[in-house]
Amino acid sequence: FKAFVHLLDGGGQVVGQHDGDPVGGFTPTSRWRTGEIVVDTHRIPLAELPPGSYGLKAGLYEPATVTNLPVQPPTPDDRAELGPVEIDW
């Protein structure tokens, strides 16, 4: 699987993102256990964004089909809401 993090503007459009191997490929998802908390870091370039409020969502997807895996609690777009982000230059 691949991990993704999306930065969204007020209209819900993706204005920044990063996709990559979970945990940099060091801990394959096949080794994850149910209920385990896995910490992952993703850097999203912000240089072109104006100051303001943004949303942050994340998830996993199957690369062959580019289909997001379901998240808990369920969401219509299968992306977990990580919360608001305030950008203030």
N, C-alpha and C positions, 0 to 999 in steps of 0.2 A: 504494500500500500504506500501511497504518498500522503504527506501531511500538507495542509494549506492553512494560511492565515490571510484573511481579507480585511482591508481597511475600507469602510464604506462612508460615502458622503451622506448628507441629510436626506437625499432622495433614494438611498439604498444602492447606489451604483458603486461598483468596486473602483477605488481610486488608487489603491496600492495593494500589493500582494506578494507573498512568497510561497513557493511550493518546493518541497524537498523530501528526502528520506527522513522518516521519523528518527529523532535523536541522532541525526547525521549518519544514519546507517549502522551505528554501533550496537543498537539493541533492536533486532528485527521484531516486527509485530508478532511473529509466530512464537516468540518467547514471552510475550506479555501474558499475565494472568488476570482473570476476571477480578475486577475491583482494584487492581494495581494502579497507583498514580504514577504516571510517566511525565517527567519534566522535559520540555523541548523548547529550543530557542529559534526564533525566526526573525530576521532583520528585514524591515520594509523601508525602502528608500522614501524619504519624505520631502526632499529638497524643493519640489515644484508645488507643494500643497500650500494653500493659504491658511492662515490661522482659523480655527473654528472647532466645532464639535464633530466627531466622527464616531462610527460604530466599529467594533472589532469582532469578527466571527472566525471560527476555525473548525477544522474537521479532517477527515481522512477520505481518500477516494481510491478507487481501483484504476490504475493507469491505463489498462487495456480498453476500458469502456468509458473512462472519465466520469464514473458514477460515484456520487458521494455515499459513504456508508451512513446508516442511521445513527443519530445521536440521542442521548438521554439527558433531559426529557426530549421527546420528539419535537421536531420543528418542520414546517412545510418545505424548507430548502435543505434539510439535513446538514445544517451548519450550527455549531454551538455558539451561543451569544456569550462573548467574553466581557462585554461591557462597553460603556462609552469611553472615548479617548478625547482629551482636550489638547489641541496643538496651539501653542502660543509662542511665536517667535520673538 
